[in-house]
Amino acid sequence: MGRATDGFDAYDTADTAAEVSAAFRVIRRVASSYMAVAAAVVVATPLVGVAVGWWSGGRVVGGLSPSFAFTAGGLYLVFVVLAVLSTRLVEQVEDRMLGGREFLDDPEDPLDPAGPTP
């Protein structure tokens, strides 16, 4: 005898091991790229202070140097922007490379246990 199914068994095998592995490699490459950009920004911050005099010697709001202001607030903004961009890109990669998720909310899906909507 067969076992009772909830209608989603067809989606369990929609992604092969090769597809998941390929998606993982692409996502790992995206993560590595964004990590390299973040590391470059962190390393460039003190280098700019050494190369450009006004970066450390100038004064902006409240008497802070541009270097301190960027380190105190700008780096957080850069990290948030990088996180949002990388998350969006990874979600798009998953949606394009791994299938089946778009059908889970489809009312016309013939594999839906409730059947197609009339």
DODRENVEX-731693 format. One record per residue: x, y, z of N, C-alpha, C in turn; residue number from 1. Coordinates in pm, 1 decimal, padded with zeros to 6 digits, always signed. Example, Ala and Ser with C-alpha at 12.3 -4.5 7.8 and 13.67 -1.06 7.14 Angstrom:
<nodes>
+----------+----------+----------+----------+----------+----------+----------+----------+----------+------+
|   n_east |  n_north |     n_up |  ca_east | ca_north |    ca_up |   c_east |  c_north |     c_up | resi |
+----------+----------+----------+----------+----------+----------+----------+----------+----------+------+
| +01319.0 | -00569.0 | +00780.0 | +01230.0 | -00450.0 | +00780.0 | +01320.0 | -00330.0 | +00780.0 |    1 |
| +01285.0 | -00225.0 | +00708.0 | +01367.0 | -00106.0 | +00714.0 | +01290.0 | +00003.0 | +00787.0 |    2 |
+----------+----------+----------+----------+----------+----------+----------+----------+----------+------+
</nodes>
This chain:
<nodes>
+----------+----------+----------+----------+----------+----------+----------+----------+----------+------+
|   n_east |  n_north |     n_up |  ca_east | ca_north |    ca_up |   c_east |  c_north |     c_up | resi |
+----------+----------+----------+----------+----------+----------+----------+----------+----------+------+
| +00082.8 | -00118.2 | +00000.0 | +00000.0 | +00000.0 | +00000.0 | +00087.3 | +00124.6 | +00000.0 |    1 |
| +00037.5 | +00224.9 | -00062.3 | +00107.6 | +00352.5 | -00064.5 | +00077.1 | +00432.4 | +00060.8 |    2 |
| +00160.6 | +00526.0 | +00087.3 | +00137.7 | +00609.4 | +00205.0 | +00057.1 | +00731.4 | +00165.9 |    3 |
| -00006.7 | +00791.4 | +00262.0 | -00085.8 | +00911.9 | +00236.8 | +00009.2 | +01027.9 | +00208.7 |    4 |
| -00026.2 | +01109.9 | +00113.2 | +00057.9 | +01224.4 | +00078.6 | -00020.7 | +01351.6 | +00101.6 |    5 |
| +00052.0 | +01457.3 | +00118.6 | -00012.2 | +01586.4 | +00139.0 | -00016.8 | +01667.6 | +00010.3 |    6 |
| +00020.3 | +01610.1 | -00101.5 | +00011.3 | +01679.0 | -00229.3 | +00137.6 | +01750.5 | -00270.8 |    7 |
| +00235.6 | +01758.2 | -00182.2 | +00357.4 | +01831.2 | -00214.0 | +00475.0 | +01738.9 | -00242.7 |    8 |
| +00451.6 | +01609.6 | -00255.8 | +00560.2 | +01516.5 | -00284.6 | +00626.6 | +01546.4 | -00418.2 |    9 |
| +00551.2 | +01598.8 | -00512.0 | +00609.1 | +01630.4 | -00642.6 | +00712.4 | +01742.3 | -00630.6 |   10 |
| +00698.2 | +01828.3 | -00530.0 | +00792.0 | +01938.3 | -00513.7 | +00917.6 | +01896.1 | -00439.3 |   11 |
| +00911.2 | +01786.8 | -00365.1 | +01027.2 | +01741.1 | -00290.3 | +01141.4 | +01701.6 | -00382.8 |   12 |
| +01112.0 | +01649.3 | -00498.8 | +01215.0 | +01603.3 | -00590.8 | +01231.5 | +01696.8 | -00710.0 |   13 |
| +01179.8 | +01818.6 | -00700.2 | +01186.9 | +01910.8 | -00813.6 | +01330.1 | +01955.7 | -00840.4 |   14 |
| +01411.0 | +01966.4 | -00736.2 | +01548.7 | +02012.2 | -00752.2 | +01642.9 | +01894.3 | -00734.9 |   15 |
| +01721.6 | +01870.9 | -00836.5 | +01817.7 | +01761.0 | -00829.5 | +01939.4 | +01805.3 | -00749.1 |   16 |
| +02020.4 | +01709.3 | -00711.9 | +02143.0 | +01740.6 | -00637.3 | +02235.3 | +01830.2 | -00719.0 |   17 |
| +02238.7 | +01809.3 | -00849.0 | +02323.4 | +01891.5 | -00935.8 | +02274.6 | +02036.5 | -00939.1 |   18 |
| +02143.3 | +02055.2 | -00942.2 | +02088.4 | +02191.6 | -00941.7 | +02118.3 | +02262.9 | -00810.7 |   19 |
| +02100.8 | +02192.2 | -00701.0 | +02128.9 | +02251.7 | -00570.7 | +02277.2 | +02283.3 | -00557.5 |   20 |
| +02361.7 | +02195.4 | -00604.9 | +02505.5 | +02218.1 | -00600.1 | +02544.9 | +02338.8 | -00685.7 |   21 |
| +02486.5 | +02350.2 | -00802.4 | +02515.9 | +02464.7 | -00889.3 | +02469.0 | +02595.1 | -00824.7 |   22 |
| +02350.4 | +02593.2 | -00766.1 | +02300.1 | +02712.8 | -00698.3 | +02390.4 | +02749.7 | -00581.2 |   23 |
| +02436.3 | +02650.0 | -00505.7 | +02526.8 | +02675.2 | -00394.3 | +02656.1 | +02740.0 | -00441.8 |   24 |
| +02711.7 | +02691.4 | -00552.8 | +02837.2 | +02748.0 | -00604.6 | +02817.8 | +02893.1 | -00645.8 |   25 |
| +02705.2 | +02923.5 | -00709.9 | +02679.6 | +03061.9 | -00751.5 | +02661.1 | +03151.4 | -00629.4 |   26 |
| +02586.7 | +03103.6 | -00531.3 | +02562.8 | +03183.0 | -00410.8 | +02693.9 | +03203.3 | -00334.5 |   27 |
| +02779.0 | +03101.7 | -00330.8 | +02908.9 | +03114.8 | -00265.3 | +02994.0 | +03218.5 | -00336.9 |   28 |
| +02988.6 | +03220.5 | -00470.5 | +03063.5 | +03319.6 | -00548.0 | +03011.5 | +03460.8 | -00520.7 |   29 |
| +02880.0 | +03476.4 | -00511.3 | +02821.0 | +03607.0 | -00480.0 | +02865.3 | +03652.1 | -00341.3 |   30 |
| +02858.0 | +03562.3 | -00244.3 | +02898.1 | +03596.1 | -00107.4 | +03045.9 | +03633.8 | -00100.9 |   31 |
| +03128.9 | +03562.0 | -00172.4 | +03272.5 | +03592.4 | -00174.2 | +03299.0 | +03728.0 | -00236.5 |   32 |
| +03225.3 | +03760.4 | -00341.1 | +03243.0 | +03889.6 | -00406.8 | +03204.1 | +04004.9 | -00314.3 |   33 |
| +03090.5 | +03992.4 | -00248.9 | +03047.2 | +04097.9 | -00157.9 | +03139.2 | +04106.7 | -00036.0 |   34 |
| +03193.2 | +03993.2 | +00010.0 | +03288.8 | +03995.7 | +00120.3 | +03415.5 | +04069.5 | +00078.1 |   35 |
| +03459.4 | +04048.0 | -00044.1 | +03578.2 | +04117.2 | -00094.4 | +03554.6 | +04268.0 | -00102.5 |   36 |
| +03435.6 | +04308.0 | -00144.6 | +03403.5 | +04451.4 | -00150.5 | +03404.3 | +04511.1 | -00010.2 |   37 |
| +03344.0 | +04441.9 | +00086.4 | +03340.7 | +04490.5 | +00224.2 | +03482.6 | +04500.2 | +00280.8 |   38 |
| +03565.7 | +04401.1 | +00255.2 | +03703.6 | +04404.0 | +00303.6 | +03781.5 | +04518.3 | +00239.0 |   39 |
| +03757.5 | +04542.2 | +00110.9 | +03825.6 | +04652.3 | +00041.9 | +03787.3 | +04787.1 | +00101.8 |   40 |
| +03661.1 | +04804.4 | +00136.2 | +03617.0 | +04930.2 | +00197.7 | +03682.2 | +04948.0 | +00334.1 |   41 |
| +03687.4 | +04840.7 | +00413.0 | +03748.7 | +04849.3 | +00546.1 | +03897.3 | +04880.7 | +00535.9 |   42 |
| +03966.6 | +04816.5 | +00443.1 | +04110.5 | +04839.2 | +00427.7 | +04137.0 | +04977.7 | +00367.6 |   43 |
| +04050.9 | +05023.7 | +00279.2 | +04071.6 | +05153.0 | +00213.8 | +04051.2 | +05270.4 | +00308.4 |   44 |
| +03971.6 | +05252.2 | +00412.1 | +03942.3 | +05363.8 | +00502.5 | +04068.7 | +05421.7 | +00565.8 |   45 |
| +04155.0 | +05344.5 | +00629.5 | +04276.8 | +05406.1 | +00684.1 | +04378.0 | +05445.2 | +00575.6 |   46 |
| +04376.7 | +05373.5 | +00463.6 | +04469.5 | +05408.7 | +00355.5 | +04439.0 | +05546.7 | +00298.3 |   47 |
| +04311.4 | +05579.6 | +00288.7 | +04273.6 | +05713.2 | +00241.5 | +04321.5 | +05818.2 | +00340.7 |   48 |
| +04314.1 | +05786.3 | +00470.4 | +04362.8 | +05880.0 | +00572.5 | +04511.1 | +05908.4 | +00560.3 |   49 |
| +04588.7 | +05808.8 | +00519.8 | +04732.9 | +05827.7 | +00501.3 | +04760.2 | +05903.5 | +00371.7 |   50 |
| +04684.9 | +05874.5 | +00267.4 | +04710.8 | +05932.9 | +00135.7 | +04655.3 | +06074.5 | +00119.8 |   51 |
| +04544.9 | +06104.2 | +00185.1 | +04479.2 | +06234.0 | +00167.8 | +04476.6 | +06304.4 | +00303.1 |   52 |
| +04543.6 | +06417.9 | +00311.3 | +04557.7 | +06487.5 | +00438.1 | +04427.2 | +06536.2 | +00498.6 |   53 |
| +04338.3 | +06590.3 | +00416.9 | +04214.3 | +06645.5 | +00472.2 | +04122.5 | +06536.7 | +00527.0 |   54 |
| +04141.2 | +06410.8 | +00487.0 | +04056.4 | +06301.0 | +00535.9 | +04072.2 | +06284.4 | +00687.4 |   55 |
| +04193.1 | +06306.2 | +00735.5 | +04217.5 | +06296.4 | +00879.4 | +04224.1 | +06432.5 | +00947.8 |   56 |
| +04264.6 | +06534.9 | +00873.9 | +04284.8 | +06665.9 | +00935.0 | +04166.6 | +06760.2 | +00924.4 |   57 |
| +04078.0 | +06737.7 | +00828.6 | +03963.5 | +06826.1 | +00810.5 | +03861.5 | +06809.3 | +00921.2 |   58 |
| +03765.7 | +06898.6 | +00923.8 | +03661.1 | +06892.1 | +01024.9 | +03524.6 | +06902.6 | +00958.0 |   59 |
| +03433.1 | +06818.3 | +01003.3 | +03294.6 | +06822.1 | +00956.2 | +03204.8 | +06843.9 | +01076.7 |   60 |
| +03086.1 | +06798.8 | +01075.8 | +02987.6 | +06822.1 | +01180.8 | +03043.0 | +06788.9 | +01319.2 |   61 |
| +03030.1 | +06883.0 | +01410.9 | +03071.8 | +06861.0 | +01548.9 | +03221.7 | +06852.9 | +01567.9 |   62 |
| +03298.8 | +06896.7 | +01473.7 | +03443.7 | +06893.2 | +01486.0 | +03505.4 | +06757.2 | +01456.9 |   63 |
| +03427.2 | +06664.7 | +01404.0 | +03479.6 | +06532.3 | +01370.6 | +03553.3 | +06536.7 | +01237.3 |   64 |
| +03656.6 | +06456.5 | +01227.7 | +03726.1 | +06446.4 | +01099.5 | +03642.0 | +06360.5 | +01005.3 |   65 |
| +03656.1 | +06379.4 | +00873.8 | +03582.4 | +06295.3 | +00779.9 | +03613.6 | +06147.1 | +00799.3 |   66 |
| +03738.1 | +06114.8 | +00835.0 | +03775.8 | +05975.9 | +00857.8 | +03698.5 | +05917.1 | +00975.4 |   67 |
| +03689.8 | +05990.1 | +01086.1 | +03617.6 | +05940.9 | +01203.2 | +03468.1 | +05930.7 | +01174.2 |   68 |
| +03413.3 | +06031.8 | +01107.2 | +03270.4 | +06029.8 | +01075.7 | +03235.8 | +05911.5 | +00985.6 |   69 |
| +03320.0 | +05885.2 | +00886.3 | +03294.3 | +05771.7 | +00797.9 | +03308.8 | +05640.7 | +00873.3 |   70 |
| +03410.6 | +05630.5 | +00956.8 | +03430.8 | +05507.7 | +01032.6 | +03317.8 | +05485.8 | +01131.7 |   71 |
| +03270.5 | +05592.3 | +01195.4 | +03165.5 | +05579.4 | +01296.5 | +03027.9 | +05554.2 | +01236.8 |   72 |
| +02998.0 | +05610.8 | +01120.6 | +02863.7 | +05596.0 | +01064.4 | +02859.5 | +05544.1 | +00922.1 |   73 |
| +02953.6 | +05587.1 | +00841.2 | +02952.5 | +05550.6 | +00700.1 | +02975.1 | +05403.2 | +00674.9 |   74 |
| +03060.0 | +05341.7 | +00755.1 | +03084.2 | +05199.1 | +00737.3 | +02957.6 | +05117.9 | +00762.9 |   75 |
| +02880.1 | +05157.6 | +00863.3 | +02754.0 | +05087.6 | +00889.3 | +02660.1 | +05099.5 | +00770.4 |   76 |
| +02653.3 | +05217.2 | +00712.6 | +02569.2 | +05237.7 | +00595.3 | +02618.0 | +05151.5 | +00478.9 |   77 |
| +02748.4 | +05146.0 | +00458.2 | +02804.0 | +05063.1 | +00351.2 | +02769.1 | +04916.5 | +00373.9 |   78 |
| +02782.1 | +04869.4 | +00498.6 | +02752.0 | +04729.3 | +00528.3 | +02604.0 | +04697.4 | +00509.9 |   79 |
| +02516.9 | +04789.9 | +00546.6 | +02372.5 | +04767.4 | +00527.4 | +02339.9 | +04761.5 | +00378.5 |   80 |
| +02395.3 | +04852.2 | +00300.7 | +02370.9 | +04852.1 | +00156.0 | +02423.3 | +04723.2 | +00093.1 |   81 |
| +02542.4 | +04680.6 | +00132.0 | +02596.3 | +04555.0 | +00079.4 | +02509.8 | +04435.9 | +00119.1 |   82 |
| +02460.3 | +04435.6 | +00241.4 | +02375.2 | +04324.7 | +00286.3 | +02244.9 | +04319.7 | +00207.5 |   83 |
| +02183.3 | +04434.5 | +00184.4 | +02057.9 | +04438.3 | +00108.6 | +02081.8 | +04394.0 | -00035.5 |   84 |
| +02186.9 | +04445.4 | -00097.4 | +02215.2 | +04409.0 | -00236.5 | +02247.9 | +04260.5 | -00250.3 |   85 |
| +02329.3 | +04207.5 | -00160.1 | +02364.9 | +04066.2 | -00170.9 | +02244.6 | +03976.8 | -00143.0 |   86 |
| +02160.8 | +04014.5 | -00049.0 | +02040.7 | +03935.1 | -00020.5 | +01947.6 | +03931.6 | -00139.9 |   87 |
| +01926.7 | +04045.7 | -00202.3 | +01840.2 | +04050.3 | -00321.3 | +01896.7 | +03963.8 | -00433.8 |   88 |
| +02027.0 | +03972.2 | -00454.6 | +02089.0 | +03894.3 | -00561.9 | +02080.1 | +03745.0 | -00533.6 |   89 |
| +02104.3 | +03705.5 | -00409.9 | +02097.1 | +03563.7 | -00374.5 | +01953.9 | +03511.9 | -00389.6 |   90 |
| +01854.3 | +03591.2 | -00349.5 | +01714.9 | +03549.6 | -00367.2 | +01680.5 | +03532.6 | -00514.6 |   91 |
| +01728.9 | +03622.3 | -00598.8 | +01703.9 | +03609.3 | -00742.7 | +01772.1 | +03485.0 | -00798.9 |   92 |
| +01893.1 | +03456.8 | -00753.1 | +01963.7 | +03336.9 | -00799.2 | +01885.1 | +03212.8 | -00759.2 |   93 |
| +01839.6 | +03206.3 | -00634.4 | +01762.1 | +03090.6 | -00589.4 | +01633.6 | +03075.4 | -00669.2 |   94 |
| +01563.1 | +03185.6 | -00691.2 | +01437.6 | +03178.6 | -00765.2 | +01458.6 | +03129.4 | -00908.0 |   95 |
| +01566.7 | +03171.6 | -00969.5 | +01590.5 | +03132.0 | -01108.4 | +01647.8 | +02991.8 | -01122.0 |   96 |
| +01732.2 | +02952.0 | -01026.7 | +01802.3 | +02824.7 | -01041.5 | +01728.6 | +02707.4 | -00977.1 |   97 |
| +01649.5 | +02733.5 | -00876.1 | +01578.7 | +02626.0 | -00808.1 | +01430.2 | +02642.0 | -00834.6 |   98 |
| +01365.4 | +02536.9 | -00881.2 | +01226.4 | +02548.5 | -00922.5 | +01128.1 | +02498.0 | -00819.2 |   99 |
| +01001.3 | +02518.3 | -00851.5 | +00894.4 | +02463.4 | -00771.3 | +00830.8 | +02560.7 | -00675.8 |  100 |
| +00905.3 | +02660.7 | -00626.7 | +00846.5 | +02750.8 | -00527.9 | +00734.8 | +02835.4 | -00585.0 |  101 |
| +00743.0 | +02871.4 | -00711.3 | +00641.0 | +02957.6 | -00769.7 | +00507.6 | +02885.5 | -00784.4 |  102 |
| +00508.9 | +02751.5 | -00778.1 | +00386.2 | +02676.1 | -00794.2 | +00312.5 | +02653.0 | -00663.0 |  103 |
| +00377.2 | +02676.8 | -00551.2 | +00314.7 | +02646.6 | -00423.0 | +00192.7 | +02734.0 | -00395.4 |  104 |
| +00188.9 | +02853.7 | -00449.6 | +00076.3 | +02943.5 | -00427.3 | -00012.1 | +02956.6 | -00550.7 |  105 |
| +00004.6 | +02869.5 | -00648.2 | -00070.8 | +02876.5 | -00772.9 | -00205.3 | +02807.2 | -00755.8 |  106 |
| -00316.6 | +02881.3 | -00763.8 | -00447.7 | +02818.2 | -00745.5 | -00485.8 | +02725.7 | -00860.5 |  107 |
| -00419.5 | +02736.8 | -00973.9 | -00450.5 | +02653.3 | -01090.1 | -00362.7 | +02528.9 | -01096.8 |  108 |
| -00283.7 | +02503.9 | -00993.1 | -00191.5 | +02391.5 | -00992.6 | -00268.2 | +02259.7 | -00987.5 |  109 |
| -00250.2 | +02170.1 | -01087.4 | -00322.1 | +02044.3 | -01087.4 | -00276.2 | +01949.2 | -00976.7 |  110 |
| -00158.8 | +01970.7 | -00918.7 | -00109.9 | +01885.0 | -00811.2 | -00154.4 | +01932.2 | -00672.7 |  111 |
| -00222.9 | +02044.9 | -00667.5 | -00272.1 | +02096.7 | -00539.7 | -00375.5 | +01999.2 | -00484.2 |  112 |
| -00364.7 | +01961.4 | -00356.0 | -00459.8 | +01864.8 | -00299.1 | -00604.8 | +01910.9 | -00309.0 |  113 |
| -00627.5 | +02040.3 | -00307.7 | -00765.1 | +02091.2 | -00318.5 | -00813.2 | +02090.5 | -00462.8 |  114 |
| -00721.5 | +02071.3 | -00556.3 | -00758.3 | +02069.9 | -00697.6 | -00762.7 | +02210.2 | -00755.4 |  115 |
| -00774.9 | +02219.4 | -00887.0 | -00783.3 | +02350.3 | -00950.2 | -00909.3 | +02423.6 | -00906.4 |  116 |
| -00898.3 | +02554.4 | -00899.3 | -01015.6 | +02634.1 | -00863.6 | -01112.8 | +02637.0 | -00979.8 |  117 |
| -01242.3 | +02632.2 | -00951.2 | -01341.6 | +02633.5 | -01059.8 | -01354.5 | +02768.8 | -01125.2 |  118 |
+----------+----------+----------+----------+----------+----------+----------+----------+----------+------+
</nodes>
